[in-house]
Amino acid sequence: MRILLAALAIAVTTAAVHAQDAGGHKGRGSHQKTDQTQKSDQQKKAVDDAYKSAVKGMPDKDKPDPWKNAR
């Protein structure tokens, strides 16, 4: 019985350690961006800026009035 409880305690502890490490850490030096990730970040920013400028130019629509014909 003691062996079973010890094995269960080890399994639970191991699962907790794996859950904490599942954050996607790549190890030492992972905070430095490569040229490829910098380019993709610049492309994403350019797309986002284009979207914001397109949405900014759209006119605001009035809210629909469902009771318009009933009055």
Secondary structure, 3 states (H helix, E strand, C coil): CHHHHHHHHHHHHHHHHHHHHCCCCCCCCCCCCCHHHHHHHHHHHHHHHHHHHHHHCCCCCCCCCCCCCCC
